[in-house]
Amino acid sequence: MSTTKHFLNSTSKELIFQVVLNIILFLFFSFDRNEPRIPEFKIVAFLNYALGALVINFVLLPRFFYRKKYLLFFLFVSMMIAIIIAIEELVLEQIYYPDTRGKHFHGIIYCLLDVMPVITILAGFKFAWDASKKQMEVDELRVSVRDSELQFLKSQINPHFLFNNLNNLYSYAIMQSPKTPSIILELSSVLRYMLYDCKEKFVVLSKEIEHLKNFTKLNELQIEERGTVVFTNKVAKTGFKIAPLILSVFIENAFKHSTASQSEDINIKIDLIIDENGSLEFNCSNTFLPMGNTENLSKGIGLQNVKKRLQLLYPDAHNLRINESAKTYDISLKMQLKTV
């Protein structure tokens, strides 16, 4: 239904455009300061040109030119122009000027100079209209593809997060840890945000910060007494929106690789700063011991995912730096947030 409505709306706009263009062109074509009234011959002659242009614009262009059959297109256009000239010379001039212009053929060059300006203008504007319409369709398709890609990338986050945390929950359940109910509650809170609050491309900043705190608290349960986790945030103003689950990937990555390689002295520091202009600075660092499963920290699904999302959502408004030293892994992200 919406597609049909869009088509009718586009068609009606083009119809109005063509009518206005023909009226304006006719006035220029027939204007003569020495004649206060428009001769009937000029009206009929212009209709002859307009009908020829109509055939070129709505038959020859889509059937031949847009299908890259250029030779056939120019052949039929030449035939169409020849027909227009023949009608004017052999019919119209014989009716309206039988004793003057109708007696002599003034040559093909003279006729082309008379016909071609009108045909060229009408056909040129039609071609420009079609090109503009095609560009709009390409832009809409590009946006649609980008949105589909973003939805796919976002859908990868939940399974990735669930896989890691269900493994942890299973371990605590096996050990019959008293923290298991707390983990379930925290997991439920985080999943509620992921499933119900993250449907839009951007979410309110305050909700995302609350999610980051809950997300960090959930992951902090994995560390027990093996280290420290510090989460600080300085937010000058919250009237902004942010792409959901962008920052949580870095936090998840920090916990995953720290706990996988270290049994003690784990140190994770998360720092979030947002100024009044919506400039966000996010820093996340974690310690790790070099092991086989931490050699490719920057090549995991989560990090590749978030890099792609940043490119799509903040193409010229973010700067991501990842530094890996002998025992620490640091991520620094700066990006400009959008206002609500």
N, C-alpha and C positions, 0 to 999 in steps of 0.2 A: 504493500500500500504506500509506504513512504517513498519507495523507489519510483513508483508511478507518479506520485505527486511531484517529486523532484524533477522527473522528466518533463511533465507538463509545464512546470514552472520555468524550466530552462527553455523549452520550446516557445512559450509565450513571450519570454524576454527577447529571444532571437527574432520572433515575428515583429515585435514592436520596433526593435532595432532596424530591421530591414525596411520596414515601412517608412520610418523617419529618415533613414539614409536615402531612400529613393525619392522622397519628397524634396529633401534638401538638394540632391543632385539634379532633380528635374528643374528646380527653380534656377540653379546656376546654368543649366543647359539651355533653358528657354529665355533667360533674361536678355533683353535688348532695350537699351535706353531710348532708342528711336521708335520703338513700338510699345505703346502703353498696355496693349492687350496681348495675350499669348496666342499665336496662330494655331489653328487646329492641327496643321501639319506637324508642328513640333510636339504636340501631345501624342499623336499617333506614332511619330518616329521614335519618341522616347519609349513608348510602350513596346515597340518592336525591339529596341535595345534591351529593355528590362526583361522581356520574355526570354530573349537569347541568354542574358546573364543568369536568369533563373534556371535554365537548363544546364548551363555550365556549372553553376554553384551547387545545385542539389541533385544532379544526375552524373555529370562527368567527373567532378571532383571526388565524390565518395566512391564511385564505381571504378575509376581508373587511376586518378592521381594518388589517392590515399592507399591504393593497393600496389603502388609502384609500377603501374603500367603506363609509363610516361610517354612512350611513342604513340600508343593508342589515344592517350589523353590529348596530346598536341594535334594529332590528326583530326580527332572529332571536334576540337575547338576551332581548328581552321575551317572545317566544314560548316560549323555553326556560324562563324563570322561571315563566311561566303553566303550562307542563306540569308543572314540579316541584311547584307549589302544588296543581295538580289531582290529581296522584298522591298527595300527602300527605292532601288533604282527602277525596277520593272513594274512595281505595283503602286507604291505610295506617290512617287513623283509623277507617274502617269495620271493619277487621279487628281492631285492637287496642283501640279504645274505641267500640264500637258504641252503647253506652247513654249515653255522656257527650259527649265531644268530637265524636263522629261524627254527632250529631243536629243540631248547629248549625254554621253557617258564621260565623266570628268577624269576618269583614270582610277586605278586601284589605290594609288598613294593617297589621293584626295579622299577617297571613301574610307580608307583605314584611319586617316587623321580625324575623320568625322565620327567613326564608330568606336575606335579603340579606347579613347579616354574614358568613356562611360563604362564600357565592358571591363576595363582594367580596374577602375575604382570599385565597381560592384563586386567583382571577383576577388579583388585584393582584400576588401573588408570582410568578405565571407571567409577567406582563408585565414585572416587574422583572428576572426571570431572562433573558428574551429580550433586553431592552434591554442588560443587562450583556454578554451573548454577542455582540450586534451591535457594541457598543463595542470589545470585544476584537478582533473581525474587522477593524474599521476601523483599530485601532491596528496590527495585523499588516500590513494592506495599506499603511498609511502607512510603516512600516519597510521593507517590501519595495520600495516606490516609491523611497524615499530611497536604499536600497542600490543599486538599479538605476541611479539617477541618478549616484551616486558612482562606480560601475563605468564608466559612460559618460564621466564627466569624467576619470577616470584613464586611460581608453583613448585620450583625445585627446592626452595628454601625450607618449606615445612617438612617434607620427607627427610631432608638432610638433617634438620634439627631433631626430628622425632627419632631417627635412627640412632643418633648419638646418645640422646637422653634416655631412651628406652633401654639401651644397653647398660647405662649407669643405674637406672632404676632396678633392672634385673639383678645386678650385682648386690645392691643394698638389700633386696628382697631375699636373696640367697643367704646373706649374712644375718638376716632378720634384724637389721639395724632399726633402732627406734626413730631414726630420721626419715624412714620411708614415707610415712604419712605426710610429713612436711614437704618432701620432694614432690609427691603427687599433687598437693595443693598448689605449689609454685608452678609446676608444669601445667596444671589446669588453667591458672591465671594467664600464663604466657600464651598458651594455645588459644584461649578465648580472644586475646588481642589479635593474634595472627589470623584467625578464622573469620572474625566478625568486624574488626576495626581496620583491617588492611585491604579492603576491597577497592578503595580509591587509589589513584596514582600517587596522591600526596595526602598526608594526614597532619593533624594539628601537632605542633612541636611538643606541647606539654604532654600529650598522650604517648608520644614516642619516647620521651625522657622517662616517664613512669614505667614504660615497658622495659627500657634498658636497665633500670634499677631492679625490677623484678627478675629480669633475665640474668643479671649478674648475681643476684641473691641465689637463684636456682643453681647456677653453676658453681657458686661458692661452696655449696654443700658437698661438692665432690672433694674439696681440698682437706676437710677436717682440720687437723692441727699441723698440716704439712707446710704451711706458709701463710702469706698475707695477701689480701686483696684490698686495694684502695680505689674507691670510685668517688671522684669529685666532679662537681658541675657548677659552673658559674654562668648563670643565664641572666643577662641584663634585661631581656624582653622576650616574651613568649608568643607574640603575635605573628608567628611565621608558620609555614608548613614545610614538611620534609618528606622525601620518599621513604616509605616504611621499610623497616628491616635492613636498611643499608648498614647502619653502625653495628647492629647485633652480630653480623657475620664476623666482624673483626674480634669482637669479644669472645664469641664461641671458639674462634680459631686460637686465641690466646690460651683459653682454658684447656682446650683439647690437646695442644702440643706441650703445654707445661706439665699437665698431669700424666701424659703418656711417657714422658722422658725422665721425670723427677719423682722421687719418693719423699723428698723433703726440700726445704729452702725454696719453695715456690714463691715467686714474687710477681704479682700482676698489678699493674697500675693503669687506671683508666681516667682520663681527664677530658672534660667537655666544657668548652668555652664558647659562648654566643654573645656577641655584642649587640648594641641597639640597632645597628644597620642590617642585622641578619647574617653577619659573617660568622660562620661556624668553624671552629678549630677543634679537631678531635685527635687525641693522642692515646695510643694503646701500646703498652710494652709488657713483655713477659719474658721470664727466664726459661731456659731449656738446656738440656744436655744433648750434645750431638749424638744422634742415634740414627739407625737406618730409616726409621719411620718419621724422622723430622728433617730429612735432607731436602725435601721439596715443599717447604712450607708455603711458598708463594704459588704453588701449582695446584692446590686443592680445588675441588668443585666450588666450595663457597667463595673463595677469593676470586676465582675467574668469573664467577657469577656476578659478584658485586662490582668488579671492574667494568663488565659489560653494561650493567645497569647505570653506572655513573656516566659512561660514555653516551648513553641514550638519553638520560634525564638531565644531566648537567654537562653538556658537551664543551662549553666554554666557561664553566663556572666552578671548576673543581681542580684540585691539585693533590694527587695521592703519591706519597713517598713511602717505600718499604725498605727498611734497613735491617740487615741481618749481620750480627757480629758473632763472636765465638760462643757466647752464652746468652745473648739477648736478641729479641726479635721486636722491632719497633715499627709501628705504623703511624703515620701522620697524614691526616686528611683535612684539607681546607676547602670549603665550598660556600657559595652564596645561596642562602635560602630564599624561598619565595614568600611573599606576604600572603596572609590569609585573605 
